[in-house]
Amino acid sequence: MDLVEIVARLRETGAELEDIEVKRAGGGLPQSLVETMSAFANARGGIIVLGLDEQAGFTPIDLGNALALRDELAGVARGRLTPALTPSVEIVPFEGAALVVAEVEPLPPAQRPCYVTSSGLYNGAFIRVGEGDQRLTPYEIDRLKENSGQPRWDEEPVPRATAADLDRGAVLRLIEAASRSSPRSFAGLNDSEALTRLGVLVPSGGTLVPSLAGLLAVGTYPQQFFPQLMVTVAVYPHEKAGEPGPGGLRFLDSAPISGPVPTMVIDTIQAVQRNLRRSSLVVGGGREDVWEIGAEVIREAVVNAIMHRDYSPQARGTQIQVELFPDRLTITSPGGLFGNVRLETLGETGTSSSRNARLAALLQETGEPRTGRPVAENRGSGISLMISQVRHDTGLVPFFGNTLDYFRVTVPRSSPVTPQLRAWATALVGGSPSEAQISALVLARGGQEIDVALLRRLGLEPSDARRQLRHLRQLGLLRPRKAREDGTYVLAPSLADAAAPPPENDSIAGRVLTVLDTVSSASRDELQAATGGSRSGVTKALDALLAAGMIEATAPKRSPKRRYRRSQPPG
């Protein structure tokens, strides 16, 4: 992206973008830039522009000696950061002035974190959050350092446990499954030798004790030793946690789920399903129950959370949280994505990376008590299955959130694309918008960030996803949060009024729409008489419906001939 486009976006939004740092730098190089370079290097990279005055609408100023400023910036990147950075730093003519522009590339995961050398690792590493730089916590730094190798927390011995803390039936099923898949490796071994080879038993203090992964996979009750390595299920009455429901209840249902992994997976699915709606469909000669969220979707999300969560000592006091709201299900696990997996590529082939390699291998062989089905396939296909199933059920897809502290999956319980919002989105785009564009606008209206990855999960090819997102951007409906094209987009500020709660939830607005569905047009007085609403109530409903693009007026606002009718599809 060239500088002209960057400044145009800055002026359009009236503020810095997430991956752009602008400084006047009239008095020399700002000291805070070294922290910004650390933050950019530890995330997705970014661009530094010196010589723009944000308070004056991002207008250029005279930097004086731009050449010296350029050299100083490059020297700070090389000399004050560990590892040293080598950003591309240029002097760029712009609107009669000379700006200094530096592009900081992200460090490879194995080289992070980048930190200010003089402050030390645990006090000088930063991350970009919104438009500012925040110091990384010790926990976040440790998680970044782990990306340079393979964590082995799941292989740690549990000295207080013994082989008697393993479930005998589960152990036999595990050994049998491993012997079938690798007969030569387990031929002639006794149970203790087989469990040692599998990593269920590990040496500690001259004897064999269960490993953390072994206890989780085939233990009788791992929470005896790690009370918080569990799953909690909470069902909320409202879309925001903490708002009391009927009778002041904070939860409609809640359950602590403990036991070995196979048990936790089954019990979590059951705890969620007893709070979901289901319907019956006639299939062949019988009826089939269809759940609001399929059991396989819940299963994959929970298995992924357990298998890939952070098991380091700092995270063992944090449980996996499963929360059911009226509109969504969320599963949050400690620790962000690991290895070569990126948020944008989730669900694509070849993007699997196991933080807990031993546990993943064991769950691949460990069968569920009742069915014998392996707990995990460990093939990297779980996310793509979830995406396909949710898209089939709701027309949408799961949403993924990732930080260094946690990874979250959000599964919608139903599609928010109502007929009214479909009409609103169609009126905004004009022509014949795709289903993906309609969904993107409705989701953006609800506060969801939109990017190419989301449109791809909605079923578009990569090039088509970029083209359709660019179209929404060119129409002024979405605005970027970043300068780079691979960033996220939010609803344009100009649509803030139309982004109020859907007017179909308002009884008067709903009655107005019902009337207009049966007549070619109606005046305000006619609508007031037909709906039984007050004059002010009908007026507010009409204003909201006009803003949402669901109806249109036939004359100017104060004209006595003004009537209202349903919006006609473009074209």
N, C-alpha and C positions, 0 to 999 in steps of 0.2 A: 504494500500500500504506500502511495506517495504522500508527501507532507501536505499537499493541498487537500487531499481527501481527509487526512487525519484532523487537520484544523477545522475543516468543514463539519466533521462529526462533533468535535469539541464545542464549536459554536452552536450547533443544533441542540445539543443536550444541555449546554450551559454549565457543564461541570466536567471534571476529568473522567476518563474511562478507566476501567479496572487495570488495563495493561498499558496505560499512558501516564507518565509523570511529567508535569509541566512546571517549570520554574522560571522566574524572571531572570535570576542570576545576574542582575545588574551590578551587584557588588562583589561578584566572584562566585566560585563554585560553592553551593550550599553544602554544609556538613552532612545533612541528612541523606544525601544522594547515595552514600556508601551503604546505608541501610536499605534503600530502595533497590540497589543492584543485588544485594543479598536476597531480598524478597522475590525479585523477578527470577533470579537463577534457581531458587528453590521451588518455583511453580512452573508456569507456562511461558516465562519470558516476558519481555515488555520493551517499551520505547520511552526514552527520556528525551524531552525537548527543552532546551535552554534558550531563553530569549522571548518567551511569550508571557504576557501579563494577563493572568486569568481574571483579575478584578476588572480589567478594562475590556472584557469580552474576547480574550485571547488575541490581543493585538500585539504585533512585534515591537520590541524595544531595541535600542542600540546597546549591544553587548560590549562595545569597546574593542578589546583584543580577542576576537573570536578564536583565533588560532591558538593563543595561549590557553584559553578555556578548554578547547578541544584536547590539547595535550595533557592538561591537568586531569581531566575526566578519565582519559585512557590510563594515566599513571595511577590514579586511585583504584581503578578496577584491577590493575595488575599487582599493585603494591600493598593494598590495605585489606584484601580479602583472601580467604583460604577456602577452597582452592582459588588461585588467581583466575580472573575473568579476562577475556579479550574481546570486548564488544566492538562492533563496527561503529566508529565515531566519525561523523562527517560534518562539514560546514555547508549548510544548504541555504541558498538565496531564497528569500520569501518576502513578498510585498515590500520590496525596497530595503529589507534588512538582511542580516546574516544570522541564521539560527544554528545552534549546535545540536545535532540529533545523534543519539546513540541507541543502538538496538542490542539489547541484552538477551542472549539465547539461554534457554533453560539448560541446566546441567543434567547430564545423564543421571538416572536414579542412583546408580552405584557411587556417584561422586558427591551426593548431597549428604548433609546440608552445607551450603556456602555460608560463611560467617565472617564478621568483622574481626580480623586477626587480633587487634589490640584488646578486644572485649572478651575473647575466649569463646569456645564452642557453645557453652550453655548460657551465655549472656549476650552473644553477638549474632545469633542466627535469626532471620526474619522471614515472614511470609506475607504475601499480599492478600489483604482482606478488604473488599470493596475498593475504595480509592486510597486506602492508607496501608502502612506497613505495621505489622504487629510482631512482637518478639515471640519466637517459638518457645513452647514450654519444654521442660526436660523430657516429658513423655513423648511429645511430638518429635523431638530431636532423636530420641532412641529409635522411634519407628522409622525415621528416614535412614538412620545408620543401618538398620536391619536389611534394607533393600540392597545393600552391597553384598549380601550373602544369603544363606538359607537359615532362618531362625530354627532353633531346636528346642524351644521351650516345651513342646509336646513330648519330647523324648526324655525329659528330666525324670529321674527316679523320684518316687514318693516314699521316703524312708519309713514313714509311720505305717504304710500299708504292707500287706503280705499277700501271698498267692491265695490265701483263704478269702480275701476280699474280692476275688474274681468269681463271676457267675459260672458255675460248672457247665451248665447247659450251653451258655453262650460261647464258652471256651471250646467245647467240643464241636459246635457248629462252625466256629471260625477255623479251627484246624482242618476240619473236613473240607471246607470251601477252599482253603489255601492249598491243600493236598490235591484237589481236583484241578486247580488252575496251574499249579507248578509241581507235578508229581515227583520229578527228580530231586527237587530242592528239599522235599520233606520226607523222602523215602527213608525208613528206618529210624526216624527220630522219635524219642519219647515226647510226652506232652511238654515237659519243661524245656526241652531243647527246641521244640517247635515254637513255643511261645517266646523264647529268647530270639530265635531267628526272625520272628514277626515283629519284635520290638515291644511286645506286651510286657515281658519281664526284662529288666536291665540290672546290671551289677551296681551294688551300693553297699559299702562297708563290708565287703567280703561275702555278701550273699545276694540273691536275686530278689528284687522287689518289683512291683508293678510300676510301669511308667505312667505319666499323666495321660498319654494317648490310650494306653492299655486300660486304665481305669475307666476312661470315658466310653470306650468302645464295648468292653465286656465286663466291667465292674458291677458289683451288686448295688452299690450306692456311692458314687464318686463324691457326692456332696458331704459325706462324712469328713472328707479331708479338704474339700474346696466348696464351702457352703454357697458361694455366689456363682459358681459355674452352672447356672440353671437358666430356665426360661420363665419369664413372668408374662402372664396374659392379662390385659386390662381392657374392658369394654366400656366406652364412654357414651354418655347420653347425647352429647353435643359434638360439633365438629372441632371444638377447642378443648383440650384437656384441662380439667380443673373446674369447668363450669358445672354447677350442681344440676342434677336432673330432678325428676319427680320425687317429692319427699325430701329434697336436699341431698339425695344420694350422689356421690361423686362417681361411682362405678355401677354399671348395670350388672357386671359380672367381673370377677377377677380370680386368678388361679396361679399359684406358684407351681411350676412344672419341674420335677427333679427326677433323678435316676440316670441310668446310662443313656447314651445318645439314642439308640433305637426306641427306647421307652419315651424319651422326651419328644421325639418327633411325632409318634402316634398320639400321645396325650395332648400335644399342642394343637394338632389338626382337629381333634375332637372338641377341645375347648373353644376353638374359633368357630367351628361349624355349628355348635349348638346355639350360637348367637347370629347366624346368618339366615337369610331367607332362602327358601327353596321352592321350586315349582315342579309339577309333574307333567311330563310330555308323553303322549301316546307314541310308542315305538313298536312297530310290528303288531303283535297281538297283545302287548302288555303296556305298562306304564313305567316310566323311568324318571327318577328324581334328578333334577338339575339344580345344582347349588349356585348361589349368587357368585361365589368364588370357588372354583374347582379345588378339590382336595389335592390334586397334583401341583397346582400353583402354590398352595400353602406349603406343601411338602418341600418343594424345591427351594422356596425362600428360606424356610427354617433350616433345612439341611445345609444350605450354603452359609447361613449365619453361624451355625455351630462349627462347621468344618473349617471356615476361613477366619473366624474371629481371632483376636489377639489373646494369646495365653501367657503373655509375659507376666512376671510377678506384679507389675504396676496395674495390670488390667484384671487380675483375678478376683477383685472385689466388685466387678461390674457384670451384671447379668445381661442376657439378651432380652430385649423388650419387644413384645408383640402387642400392638395396640389396635383395637378395632373401633373406628369412628363411624358415624352414620353414612359417611360418603367414601371411606377408604380403610384399608388395612395397612399398617406399617410394621416393618420388622427391622429393628436397629441392633447392630452388633458392634462391640468395641473393636477399634482398629479399622483403618481405611483399607483401600485396595492395596494389594501387594504385588511386587515384581513388575512384569511388563504389561499388566492389565491397566487399561485406561477407561475412564468413565464413558468416553465416546465410542469405544469399541466393544462394550459389553454385549454379549449375544452373538458376536461374530466368531467364525471358526478360527481356532488357534490362539485364543486370547486367555486361556486358562493358566493360572499360576497359583500354586498351593503354598500359603504361608506355613501350614502345618502338614508337611509332607507325610510324616508317620501316621498321623490321625487319618489323613485322606486315604492312605493305602489300607489301613485297617477297616475303615468304613466301607471300602470297596468290597471287602471280603465278609464283613459282618452282616449277618442276615437278621431281618426282623423276626421276633419270636413266633408270631403266628403264621406268617406267609413264607418266611425264609428268603424274602426278597432283599438283595443288598441295600444297605441304607443309602449308599451313594454310588453313582456310576463312575465318578472321577474322570469324566471325559470332556468336561467343559461345555456340556450341552444343556445344563439345567436352566441357565438364563434364557437361551433361545427358546426353550420349551415354554417358559413362563410368558415370554413376549408373544409367542404365537397363540397361546391359549387365551390370554387376556384380550388380545386383539379380536379373537373370534367371539368372545363372550360380550365385550363392551364396545368394540370399535376403537378402543384406546389401547394403551400399553402400560406396563409398569414404569414407574419413574424411579430413578436412582439418584441418591445423594451420597457424596463422598467427601470426607475430610481426613486429616491425619488421625483424628480421634475416633471416628465411627464411619460405618457404611450403613445406608438405609435403603430399603426397598419399599415403595409405596404402590399398592395395588388398588385401583379404583373399584368400587363396588358396582358402579353403573356409569353410563356415559353422561356427562353434563351437557351434551349437545342436544338440547331440547329443540322442538320445532321453532320456538321463538328465537332462540339464539342462533339457530341455523339461518333463519331469515335475516337476523342482524348481521352475521358474518357475510352472507351472500350479498347483502346490500352494500357492505363496505368494499368488498373486492370487485363486485361487478362481473358481468359475463357469467361464466360457469366455473366457479372455484372448485378445486379438487376437494375430496373428503379430508385429505391431510391438511389443506389450508384452512378449511372450516374448523377442524379440530384444533389446529394451532392457535387460531384467533380466540376460540372459546376458552382454551386452556390459559392463554395469556391474559384474558379478561379475569380469570380466577387467580392470577398471580404466579402461574407456572412460567419458568423460563423456557424459551424455545430455541432449539439449535438444530443443526443438520442431522445429528444423531437421532433426535426424537422423530424427525420426519422419516428417516430411514426405517426406524422401528415401526412406524405407521404403515410401512409397505412400499415406500418410494425407493427407486434406485439412487445411488449417490449423486449422480449428475442432475437427476430430476429434483432431488431434495434441495440441492444448492440453488437450482433455478427457481423453484417455487418459493423458497425462503427469500431469495433476492427480490422476487416480484412483490412480496408483502412489504419488504423494506422499501422498495421504490415507490410504492403506493403511500408510504408514510404511516402505515398501520403498526409496524413494529420498529423499535429503535434498538441499536446495538448497545450492549454493556461493555463491549471491548472493541478495539480498533481492528483487530484481525478478523478475517472472515470466518475462522473456526470458533468464534465466540458465541455467546448466548444473546438472545433478544427478548425484550419485554414489550408490553403494549405501549404504544406511543402516548405521551402525556396528553395530546390533543383529544384522545378518546376517553379521558378520565371520567367525564360525565356519563358516557355510554357504558362505562364499566361498573356502574352501580349494580346492586343485586338485581337479578332478572325480574322484570316487571310482571311476569306471569305468576310470581309468588304473591302479588298484591291482588286482593279480591276484586277491587274496582277495575284495575287494569285487565284482569282476566275476563270480567263481564263485558268490558268494552270490546275486547278482541272477539268474544263470542257473538256480540251484536254485529260487528263489522264482517264477520264470516258469513252472515246471512243477507246482507244488503250491499248494494254497490257503493254507497257512501252515506254519511250521516253528519248532522251538525252537532255541536256540543250540547245544545238544548235537547235534541232528540236522544242523544246518548245518555244524558242525565235522566231523562224520563224512562228510558228503556232499562237502565241499570239500577235505578233507585239510589244512586249515589248523590252526594252533595255537590254543589257547583264547584267548590274548591277541590274536592276529591277527584272529580272527573277531570278538572283542568290539570292537576298534578299527574294523573294517570296518562293523559294525552301527551303531556310534555315528556314523560319518561318513555312512552312508546315511540314517540318521534325521535328521541335521542338514540334509542336502540335500533332505529331503522325498521321497526315492525309495521308502522303505519306511515302514511304520508298525507299532507294537507293539500287542498286544491287551490288555496288562495293565501295571500299574506296574513300575518297573525291578526291584525286588527280589522281585516275585511269582513263585512257582514255576510259575504258569500262563502266564507271559509267553511269547508266540510272536510271530513276525514274518511279515509278508506285504507283498506289493507295494502301494504306495499306490494308492488308487482315485481316478479322476478326480472332481473336485468335481461335485456335482449329480447 
